Amino acid sequence: MRDTIKIGRRAVGDSFPVYIIAEIGSNHDSNLNKAKELVKAAKYAGADAFKLQSFTAEGLLNPLKPDDAGKWVAHPAYPAIEKLTVPEDWHAKLMEYGRSKGITFLSAPFDSGRAELLNGLGMEAFKIASGDLTNEPLLRQIAGYGRPVVLSTGASYLSEVTRAVEVLEGSGCEELALLHCSSLYPPAYEEVNIRAMVTLKNEFGCTVGFSDHTPGSTVPVAAVSLGARIIEKHITLDRSAKGPDHPYAMETEEFRQMVCEIRNLERALGDGIKQPSKSEMAERVGARRSIYTRVDIHKGAKISAEMLKLVRHAYGLEPRDLNEIVGKTVTRDLRKDMPLLREDICR
């Protein structure tokens, strides 16, 4: 499995900036203009991509479900799912609108028809939701398109992820990223288990990331510190609006602040080499000590410890040379409060 994928022209992996996805979900509230406002908000906030959920009610949900007594009754969520379905013609419109704003269009298809629609539009990568991790017919279909795949792994065991990866790779997927996720909305912090993302990285050697439903930016920023190269987070224009995805989504300025924190963290993480930064070089002189003379010392005198002191700044010999210097003879007159240099003593 490759350790880097490409979404359009953007490389995603350990050597590249974190890829940030603004999940619109159902926060368009069945209004195309609101969906476009969310696309603009995602771009303004600094996201690399905005993402939809492409489903139909009939392709996602059975219209009947058992009640507490075991009787099959009308599914109470079915009308809401029907209402929140992204119409087929929105996909092309929002893809083009995103292109005009300089942000990538992504979506997660929830059935074969929507997968075919997105493939026909030339979507640059496919997102697969956690709930479809075991939907092997859909996995095979999407893998067969030969596009990069980003697979969420919420509510799954490692063995199930292994099986999904095998199915995807066996069906032609060559570029795969795995997102750890807690499929709760929102989860308690104790249920997030970010370190499981590290397990995915170690197990599969691929690009990993985190799909987040927690409040605020603490968890996604922490995930980046542990190696996440993709962060997915819901965005809304108003968290108090009615709808299933609004309450745990970030408003635009919050999302923008999260992106800023991630970019700052990326700069702070560095390359891992333990060495002074360029700006620290002056501190190697300013904050460190050298051997200085405590008194005037005449040429030919033997140096005693009482004649010397260890003070800032580091313009002379290092403190580690002190024991070697004591007992040596000075080669010239030395003034009080001056740094001791190698040429000041006999070897």
C-alpha positions in Angstrom: 0.0 0.0 0.0 1.3 3.5 -0.9 2.1 5.8 2.0 1.0 8.8 0.0 -2.1 9.5 -2.0 -3.0 12.3 -4.4 -6.4 14.1 -4.3 -6.3 16.0 -7.6 -3.0 17.9 -7.6 -2.6 17.7 -3.9 -0.3 15.1 -2.4 -1.5 13.8 1.0 0.9 12.0 3.3 3.6 12.3 5.9 5.8 14.7 3.9 2.9 17.1 3.1 0.6 19.5 4.9 -2.5 18.1 6.6 -5.4 17.7 4.2 -8.5 19.3 5.8 -12.0 18.4 4.8 -15.0 20.5 5.7 -17.9 18.1 6.1 -21.2 19.8 5.1 -23.2 16.7 5.7 -26.9 17.6 6.0 -26.2 21.2 7.1 -27.3 22.5 3.7 -30.9 22.1 5.1 -32.1 21.1 1.6 -31.3 24.6 0.3 -28.8 24.9 -2.6 -27.9 28.5 -1.8 -27.1 27.5 1.8 -25.0 24.7 0.4 -23.1 27.2 -1.7 -22.7 29.5 1.4 -21.1 26.5 3.2 -18.7 25.9 0.3 -17.6 29.6 0.5 -17.3 29.2 4.3 -15.2 26.1 3.9 -12.8 27.9 1.5 -12.6 31.0 3.8 -11.9 28.8 6.8 -8.9 27.3 5.0 -10.2 23.8 4.1 -8.7 21.9 1.2 -12.0 20.3 0.3 -15.7 20.4 1.2 -17.7 17.2 1.4 -21.3 16.0 0.9 -23.1 12.8 1.7 -24.6 11.4 -1.4 -27.6 9.2 -0.6 -31.2 8.6 -1.4 -33.7 7.5 1.2 -34.5 4.3 -0.6 -30.8 3.5 -1.1 -29.9 4.1 2.5 -32.7 3.2 4.8 -35.4 0.6 5.0 -38.8 2.3 5.3 -39.9 -0.1 8.1 -38.2 -0.9 11.4 -39.3 -3.0 14.4 -40.7 -1.1 17.4 -40.1 -2.1 21.0 -42.7 -4.8 20.8 -41.1 -6.3 17.7 -43.8 -5.0 15.3 -42.6 -3.6 12.0 -43.7 0.0 11.7 -42.9 3.0 9.6 -39.3 4.2 10.2 -39.5 7.6 11.9 -36.3 8.8 10.3 -37.3 8.0 6.8 -39.1 11.4 6.0 -36.1 13.3 7.4 -33.7 11.3 5.2 -35.9 12.0 2.2 -35.8 15.7 2.9 -32.1 15.9 3.4 -31.2 13.9 0.2 -28.8 15.9 -2.0 -30.6 16.1 -5.4 -28.8 14.6 -8.3 -28.3 17.8 -10.1 -26.8 19.5 -7.1 -23.6 17.4 -7.4 -22.5 18.9 -10.7 -23.5 22.4 -9.6 -21.6 22.2 -6.3 -18.6 20.6 -7.9 -18.4 23.5 -10.4 -19.1 26.1 -7.8 -16.3 24.6 -5.6 -14.0 24.7 -8.6 -14.8 28.4 -9.1 -13.8 29.1 -5.5 -10.7 27.0 -5.6 -11.8 24.2 -3.3 -12.1 20.5 -4.0 -15.5 18.7 -4.1 -15.7 15.4 -2.3 -18.6 13.2 -1.3 -19.4 9.8 0.2 -21.8 7.7 -1.9 -24.1 5.5 0.1 -25.4 3.3 -2.7 -24.3 2.1 -6.1 -26.3 4.7 -8.1 -24.7 7.6 -6.3 -21.3 6.1 -6.6 -21.8 5.9 -10.4 -23.0 9.5 -10.4 -19.9 10.7 -8.6 -17.6 8.7 -10.9 -19.3 10.1 -13.9 -18.7 13.6 -12.7 -15.0 12.8 -12.3 -14.7 13.3 -8.6 -11.1 13.3 -7.6 -11.3 10.9 -4.7 -14.0 8.8 -3.0 -14.9 9.0 0.7 -16.5 5.9 2.2 -18.4 6.3 5.4 -17.8 4.1 8.5 -21.2 2.5 8.1 -20.2 1.1 4.7 -16.9 -0.4 5.9 -18.6 -3.9 5.6 -20.5 -3.1 2.4 -18.3 -5.1 0.2 -20.2 -4.7 -3.0 -19.9 -0.9 -2.7 -16.3 -1.2 -1.7 -15.6 -3.3 -4.8 -17.5 -0.9 -7.1 -15.7 2.2 -5.8 -12.3 0.5 -5.9 -12.9 -0.4 -9.5 -13.0 3.3 -10.5 -9.2 3.5 -9.8 -9.5 6.7 -7.8 -8.0 7.3 -4.3 -10.2 6.2 -1.5 -10.6 7.7 2.0 -12.2 5.1 4.3 -13.6 6.0 7.7 -13.4 3.2 10.3 -15.7 4.2 13.1 -17.3 1.5 15.3 -15.1 -1.2 13.8 -12.6 -3.8 15.0 -9.1 -4.0 13.4 -10.0 -7.3 11.8 -12.9 -5.6 10.0 -10.7 -2.9 8.8 -8.2 -5.5 7.6 -11.0 -7.2 5.6 -12.1 -3.9 4.0 -8.5 -3.0 3.0 -8.2 -6.5 1.4 -11.4 -6.0 -0.5 -10.4 -2.5 -1.7 -6.9 -3.5 -2.7 -8.1 -6.7 -4.3 -10.6 -4.8 -6.4 -8.0 -2.3 -7.8 -7.6 0.4 -5.2 -4.0 1.5 -5.1 -4.3 4.8 -3.1 -6.0 4.4 0.2 -6.2 6.5 3.4 -7.8 5.3 6.6 -9.6 7.7 9.0 -10.0 6.7 12.7 -13.4 7.9 13.9 -15.8 7.6 16.8 -19.3 7.0 15.3 -21.0 9.0 18.1 -22.5 12.5 17.7 -20.8 13.8 19.7 -18.6 11.3 21.6 -17.3 11.7 25.1 -13.5 12.3 25.1 -13.1 9.0 26.8 -14.6 7.3 23.7 -12.4 8.9 21.1 -9.2 6.8 21.5 -7.0 8.8 19.1 -4.2 6.3 19.6 -6.1 3.8 17.5 -5.2 6.0 14.5 -1.5 5.2 15.3 -2.4 1.5 15.3 -3.9 1.9 11.8 -0.7 3.6 10.7 1.5 0.8 12.1 -0.7 -2.0 10.8 -1.2 -0.8 7.3 1.6 1.7 6.6 -0.8 4.0 4.7 -1.8 7.6 5.2 -4.1 8.0 8.2 -6.3 10.7 9.6 -9.1 11.5 11.9 -12.8 12.2 11.3 -14.0 14.2 14.3 -17.3 14.8 16.0 -16.1 16.2 19.3 -16.7 19.8 20.4 -13.9 22.3 19.6 -10.5 21.7 18.1 -8.6 19.9 20.9 -9.0 16.4 19.5 -8.2 17.1 15.8 -5.2 19.2 16.7 -4.0 16.3 19.0 -4.6 13.9 16.2 -2.3 15.9 14.0 0.4 15.7 16.7 0.1 11.9 16.5 0.4 11.7 12.8 -3.0 12.5 11.2 -2.5 13.7 7.6 -6.3 14.1 7.0 -8.7 15.9 9.3 -12.4 15.8 8.6 -14.7 18.1 10.6 -18.3 19.2 10.2 -19.0 22.8 9.3 -22.2 24.9 9.8 -23.3 28.5 9.4 -25.2 28.3 12.7 -24.7 25.6 15.3 -28.1 26.4 16.8 -30.0 25.7 13.6 -32.3 22.7 13.5 -30.9 19.5 11.9 -29.0 16.4 12.9 -25.5 17.6 12.0 -25.6 21.3 13.2 -25.2 20.7 17.0 -21.7 19.1 16.8 -20.4 21.1 13.8 -18.0 24.1 13.9 -19.2 27.5 12.9 -17.1 29.2 10.2 -14.8 31.2 12.5 -14.2 28.3 14.8 -13.3 26.1 11.8 -10.9 28.8 10.6 -9.3 28.9 14.0 -8.9 25.1 14.0 -7.2 25.3 10.6 -4.9 28.0 12.0 -4.0 25.9 15.0 -3.3 22.9 12.8 -1.0 24.9 10.5 0.8 26.4 13.5 1.2 22.9 14.9 2.7 21.6 11.6 5.3 24.3 11.7 6.0 23.6 15.4 6.4 19.8 14.8 9.4 20.3 12.6 11.6 17.6 11.1 12.5 15.8 14.3 16.2 16.4 14.1 17.6 17.6 17.4 19.6 20.7 16.5 19.4 24.4 17.2 17.1 26.4 15.0 18.7 29.3 13.0 17.2 31.8 15.4 18.6 29.9 18.4 22.2 30.1 17.3 22.7 33.5 19.1 21.4 31.9 22.3 24.3 29.4 22.2 26.4 32.4 23.1 24.0 34.5 25.1 22.6 31.9 27.4 25.6 29.6 27.9 28.6 30.1 30.2 32.3 30.3 29.7 35.4 30.4 31.9 36.3 33.9 32.9 39.0 35.4 35.0 37.9 36.3 38.6 41.2 38.3 39.2 44.1 39.7 37.2 46.5 36.9 36.3 50.1 37.6 35.4 52.0 35.8 32.7 53.7 32.6 33.9 51.3 32.1 36.9 49.7 28.8 37.5 45.9 28.9 37.3 43.9 27.9 40.4 40.2 27.4 40.6 39.8 30.5 42.8 41.1 32.6 39.9 38.3 31.6 37.6 34.5 31.8 37.4 31.8 30.4 35.1 29.5 33.1 33.8 27.7 34.3 30.7 28.2 34.9 27.9 30.0 32.0 26.0 32.9 34.0 24.5 35.6 31.7 25.9 36.4 28.1 26.8 33.5 25.9 27.9 32.8 24.9 31.5 33.8 21.3 30.7 37.4 22.5 30.2 37.7 23.8 33.8 39.4 20.8 35.3 41.9 20.6 32.5 42.9 24.2 32.9 43.5 24.3 36.6 47.2 24.0 37.2 48.2 25.2 33.8 50.4 28.2 33.2 49.2 31.4 31.5 51.0 32.6 28.4 50.3 36.3 28.9 48.9 38.8 31.3 45.1 38.3 31.8 42.8 41.0 33.0 40.0 40.4 35.5 36.5 39.7 34.0 37.8 38.5 30.6 37.0 35.2 28.9 39.8 32.6 29.0 40.8 31.4 25.6 42.8 28.4 24.5 45.8 30.5 23.5 46.0 32.0 27.0 47.3 28.8 28.6 50.2 26.5 27.9 49.2 23.1 26.5 
